[in-house]
Amino acid sequence: MKFGFILPNNWGIADPVAVANVGVEAEEFGLESVWVNHHIVNAGYIADRLGNRPYHDALTVLTWVASQTSTIKLGTSVLVMPYLHPMATAKALATLDLMIFSDRSEGATVIAAEALKKIMVNCGVMHKS
C-alpha cells in the first residue's frame, strides 16, 4: 500500500517554506506522494476559515518541494482553471514537469514545447504554422 497526504498550503501557516518542507520530511519518511490544494482568493468558506491568513500558491509550493526532493510524487487535488491563464499555466506545468523529470531525454523538452505551442494557437495568441 502507498501513502501520501495533502500539504498544509491552505491552513493559514505564515511561512510557505515551512509548508513546503513538510514535503521534504514526507519523502524522508518514505511516503509516496504529497498533494496541494488550490485557490486564488480567500472568499466564501475559505475566508470564513482563514480570515487574513495565507493560502499559499499550489504550483509554487510544489516547485519548492520538487527542488528539495528526488523521489516523492507531487500532485494537485485541483487547479481552479477559470482563475488561471491557460498559457501561463501550461508553461508553468511544463517547466515543473521538466524540472521534476530532468533525467529524461531531451525529447521531453520538445514535447512540452509542442504542447505549449498548441495551447497558444488554441487561445488565439499564436498562428498555426
C-alpha positions as a LaTeX table, in Angstrom:
\begin{tabular}{lrrr}
\hline
Residue & $x$ (\AA) & $y$ (\AA) & $z$ (\AA) \\
\hline
Met1 & 0.00 & 0.00 & 0.00 \\
Lys2 & 1.25 & 3.51 & $-0.85$ \\
Phe3 & 0.55 & 6.55 & 1.30 \\
Gly4 & 0.55 & 10.26 & 0.59 \\
Phe5 & $-1.11$ & 13.34 & 2.03 \\
Ile6 & $-2.05$ & 16.95 & 1.32 \\
Leu7 & 0.49 & 19.60 & 2.31 \\
Pro8 & $-0.95$ & 22.32 & 4.55 \\
Asn9 & $-0.65$ & 25.11 & 1.95 \\
Asn10 & $-4.25$ & 26.05 & 2.74 \\
Trp11 & $-4.09$ & 26.04 & 6.54 \\
Gly12 & $-3.08$ & 29.67 & 7.01 \\
Ile13 & 0.50 & 28.87 & 8.07 \\
Ala14 & 2.55 & 32.04 & 7.68 \\
Asp15 & 5.82 & 30.54 & 6.38 \\
Pro16 & 5.47 & 28.93 & 2.93 \\
Val17 & 8.94 & 27.36 & 3.21 \\
Ala18 & 7.84 & 25.55 & 6.37 \\
Val19 & 4.79 & 24.28 & 4.47 \\
Ala20 & 6.94 & 23.01 & 1.59 \\
Asn21 & 9.44 & 21.43 & 3.96 \\
Val22 & 6.67 & 19.12 & 5.15 \\
Gly23 & 7.01 & 17.55 & 1.68 \\
Val24 & 10.73 & 17.07 & 2.22 \\
Glu25 & 10.08 & 15.31 & 5.50 \\
Ala26 & 7.37 & 13.19 & 3.86 \\
Glu27 & 9.96 & 11.91 & 1.38 \\
Glu28 & 12.41 & 11.19 & 4.22 \\
Phe29 & 9.69 & 9.14 & 5.95 \\
Gly30 & 9.15 & 7.15 & 2.76 \\
Leu31 & 5.73 & 8.42 & 1.76 \\
Glu32 & 4.84 & 8.03 & $-1.91$ \\
Ser33 & 3.24 & 11.41 & $-2.67$ \\
Val34 & 2.28 & 14.85 & $-1.46$ \\
Trp35 & $-0.52$ & 16.99 & $-2.81$ \\
Val36 & $-1.60$ & 20.61 & $-2.61$ \\
Asn37 & $-4.95$ & 22.37 & $-2.80$ \\
His38 & $-5.57$ & 25.43 & $-4.96$ \\
His39 & $-7.46$ & 28.70 & $-4.62$ \\
Ile40 & $-6.53$ & 32.20 & $-5.69$ \\
Val41 & $-8.66$ & 34.33 & $-3.38$ \\
Asn42 & $-9.76$ & 33.90 & 0.20 \\
Ala43 & $-13.50$ & 34.19 & $-0.42$ \\
Gly44 & $-16.57$ & 32.40 & 0.87 \\
Tyr45 & $-15.87$ & 29.38 & 3.06 \\
Ile46 & $-12.11$ & 29.90 & 2.59 \\
Ala47 & $-12.34$ & 33.42 & 4.03 \\
Asp48 & $-14.53$ & 32.11 & 6.87 \\
Arg49 & $-11.86$ & 29.55 & 7.74 \\
Leu50 & $-8.67$ & 31.55 & 7.13 \\
Gly51 & $-9.60$ & 35.19 & 7.56 \\
Asn52 & $-6.49$ & 37.14 & 6.57 \\
Arg53 & $-4.12$ & 34.19 & 6.96 \\
Pro54 & $-2.39$ & 32.98 & 3.76 \\
Tyr55 & $-3.41$ & 30.27 & 1.33 \\
His56 & $-0.11$ & 29.60 & $-0.44$ \\
Asp57 & 0.04 & 29.07 & $-4.20$ \\
Ala58 & $-0.18$ & 25.40 & $-5.17$ \\
Leu59 & 2.35 & 25.35 & $-8.02$ \\
Thr60 & 4.90 & 27.47 & $-6.17$ \\
Val61 & 4.78 & 25.14 & $-3.17$ \\
Leu62 & 5.13 & 22.09 & $-5.46$ \\
Thr63 & 8.09 & 23.70 & $-7.25$ \\
Trp64 & 9.87 & 24.25 & $-3.93$ \\
Val65 & 9.18 & 20.66 & $-2.88$ \\
Ala66 & 10.44 & 19.42 & $-6.25$ \\
Ser67 & 13.67 & 21.38 & $-5.83$ \\
Gln68 & 14.30 & 19.80 & $-2.42$ \\
Thr69 & 13.33 & 16.18 & $-3.13$ \\
Ser70 & 14.12 & 13.44 & $-5.62$ \\
Thr71 & 11.65 & 10.56 & $-5.31$ \\
Ile72 & 8.31 & 11.72 & $-3.90$ \\
Lys73 & 5.43 & 12.16 & $-6.35$ \\
Leu74 & 3.75 & 15.55 & $-6.47$ \\
Gly75 & 0.19 & 16.49 & $-7.36$ \\
Thr76 & $-2.63$ & 18.96 & $-7.05$ \\
Ser77 & $-6.05$ & 17.98 & $-5.76$ \\
Val78 & $-7.47$ & 20.53 & $-8.20$ \\
Leu79 & $-6.45$ & 23.64 & $-10.13$ \\
Val80 & $-9.22$ & 26.23 & $-10.36$ \\
Met81 & $-8.71$ & 26.88 & $-14.07$ \\
Pro82 & $-11.08$ & 29.87 & $-14.51$ \\
Tyr83 & $-8.66$ & 31.84 & $-12.29$ \\
Leu84 & $-5.60$ & 30.87 & $-14.34$ \\
His85 & $-4.48$ & 31.93 & $-17.78$ \\
Pro86 & $-4.14$ & 28.75 & $-19.85$ \\
Met87 & $-0.83$ & 29.71 & $-21.49$ \\
Ala88 & 0.89 & 30.72 & $-18.27$ \\
Thr89 & $-0.42$ & 27.62 & $-16.51$ \\
Ala90 & 0.70 & 25.31 & $-19.32$ \\
Lys91 & 4.14 & 26.90 & $-19.31$ \\
Ala92 & 4.45 & 26.60 & $-15.51$ \\
Leu93 & 3.33 & 22.95 & $-15.53$ \\
Ala94 & 5.60 & 22.06 & $-18.45$ \\
Thr95 & 8.57 & 23.69 & $-16.72$ \\
Leu96 & 7.79 & 21.98 & $-13.42$ \\
Asp97 & 7.45 & 18.66 & $-15.25$ \\
Leu98 & 10.87 & 19.12 & $-16.85$ \\
Met99 & 12.42 & 20.10 & $-13.53$ \\
Ile100 & 11.00 & 17.06 & $-11.78$ \\
Phe101 & 11.97 & 14.66 & $-14.55$ \\
Ser102 & 15.27 & 16.28 & $-15.55$ \\
Asp103 & 16.87 & 12.87 & $-16.07$ \\
Arg104 & 14.59 & 12.22 & $-19.04$ \\
Ser105 & 15.81 & 12.62 & $-22.58$ \\
Glu106 & 15.89 & 15.90 & $-24.45$ \\
Gly107 & 12.73 & 14.78 & $-26.25$ \\
Ala108 & 10.64 & 15.77 & $-23.24$ \\
Thr109 & 11.54 & 19.41 & $-23.86$ \\
Val110 & 10.34 & 19.15 & $-27.45$ \\
Ile111 & 7.07 & 17.54 & $-26.35$ \\
Ala112 & 6.46 & 20.27 & $-23.74$ \\
Ala113 & 7.26 & 22.99 & $-26.29$ \\
Glu114 & 4.85 & 21.46 & $-28.82$ \\
Ala115 & 2.08 & 21.23 & $-26.21$ \\
Leu116 & 2.61 & 24.89 & $-25.28$ \\
Lys117 & 2.51 & 25.89 & $-28.97$ \\
Lys118 & $-0.84$ & 24.07 & $-29.43$ \\
Ile119 & $-2.27$ & 25.87 & $-26.41$ \\
Met120 & $-1.08$ & 29.23 & $-27.74$ \\
Val121 & $-2.70$ & 28.52 & $-31.13$ \\
Asn122 & $-5.95$ & 27.40 & $-29.47$ \\
Cys123 & $-6.01$ & 30.59 & $-27.36$ \\
Gly124 & $-5.55$ & 32.73 & $-30.46$ \\
Val125 & $-2.22$ & 34.12 & $-29.28$ \\
Met126 & $-0.20$ & 32.41 & $-31.99$ \\
His127 & $-1.00$ & 31.42 & $-35.56$ \\
Lys128 & $-0.70$ & 27.83 & $-36.71$ \\
Ser129 & 2.47 & 27.42 & $-38.80$ \\
\hline
\end{tabular}
